[in-house]
């Protein structure tokens, strides 16, 4: 089972700052092709901003994305995972708290950002490898 460190190795961390507008963050997320970003104040993780936040706290509340600041609509009840955790631990954490993205932190320092898609891809790769080994075993023992 892969560790989180292996999954985030050499990946770019896309992030926004709390003073940016929702419009700026949404445009950036579209450019980066991501559904959520950590929110950093200097180097400190202060929140996560996601497509769900846009729908819940901007669109349905009638806020103007051109003037609304990320700090006013980001999620701040954060769950994080350490780089040494397993992908299974991260998946359980996501499931139990109903989140699809996890900041990866060493102490208070953000070192990565993990999505449910990353974890599913990892598990599918592992299962494919196991199935291939089983096929090879069956073919050699016949």
SVG drawing of the C-alpha trace seen along z (x, -y; Angstrom):
<svg xmlns="http://www.w3.org/2000/svg" viewBox="-29 -44 39 71">
<polyline fill="none" stroke="black" stroke-width="0.4" points="0.0,0.0 1.4,-3.4 2.2,-6.1 1.0,-9.6 4.6,-10.7 4.8,-8.5 1.6,-9.9 2.5,-13.6 6.2,-13.2 7.3,-15.9 3.8,-17.4 3.0,-21.0 0.9,-22.5 -1.6,-24.9 -2.8,-27.4 -4.6,-30.7 -4.5,-33.4 -7.3,-34.5 -7.4,-38.1 -8.0,-36.9 -11.5,-37.1 -13.6,-34.1 -13.4,-35.0 -9.6,-35.1 -9.5,-31.7 -12.1,-30.1 -10.2,-31.3 -7.0,-29.9 -8.6,-26.6 -9.9,-26.3 -6.5,-27.1 -4.9,-24.5 -7.7,-22.0 -8.3,-21.4 -11.5,-21.3 -10.0,-22.6 -7.0,-24.4 -5.4,-25.0 -5.5,-28.6 -2.2,-29.9 -1.5,-33.0 2.2,-33.5 3.2,-29.8 0.5,-28.9 -2.5,-26.7 -5.7,-28.6 -8.3,-26.9 -9.4,-25.0 -11.4,-26.5 -13.3,-24.1 -16.0,-24.0 -18.4,-23.0 -17.6,-26.2 -18.4,-28.2 -21.8,-26.6 -22.6,-26.6 -21.3,-29.9 -21.2,-32.1 -23.8,-31.0 -26.7,-30.0 -26.1,-33.0 -26.1,-35.4 -22.6,-36.8 -20.7,-38.6 -17.6,-36.5 -15.8,-39.6 -15.8,-41.2 -16.2,-38.3 -12.9,-37.3 -11.7,-33.7 -11.4,-34.3 -15.1,-34.8 -16.2,-31.6 -13.3,-29.0 -13.7,-25.9 -11.8,-26.2 -12.7,-23.0 -9.7,-21.3 -8.6,-17.7 -5.0,-17.0 -2.9,-13.9 0.8,-13.3 3.1,-12.2 3.9,-8.9 0.2,-7.9 -1.1,-5.2 -3.4,-5.8 -6.0,-3.7 -5.8,-5.9 -6.3,-9.0 -9.3,-7.4 -10.9,-6.5 -10.3,-10.1 -12.0,-11.5 -14.9,-9.1 -15.5,-9.7 -15.4,-13.5 -17.1,-13.8 -14.3,-15.6 -12.7,-14.9 -9.5,-16.8 -6.8,-16.6 -3.9,-18.9 -0.8,-16.9 1.2,-18.6 4.4,-18.0 3.7,-19.7 2.3,-23.1 3.9,-23.1 1.9,-22.2 3.8,-19.7 1.1,-18.5 -2.6,-18.4 -4.4,-15.1 -7.7,-14.4 -10.0,-11.4 -9.2,-10.9 -5.5,-10.5 -6.3,-7.8 -8.7,-6.0 -6.1,-6.0 -3.6,-4.5 -5.9,-1.8 -6.9,-0.9 -3.2,-0.6 -2.6,1.6 -5.6,3.8 -4.6,4.1 -1.1,5.2 -2.5,7.8 -4.8,9.1 -1.9,9.3 0.2,11.2 -2.7,13.7 -3.1,14.2 0.7,14.9 0.5,17.3 -2.4,19.2 -0.8,19.4 2.5,20.7 0.8,23.3 -1.4,24.7"/>
</svg>
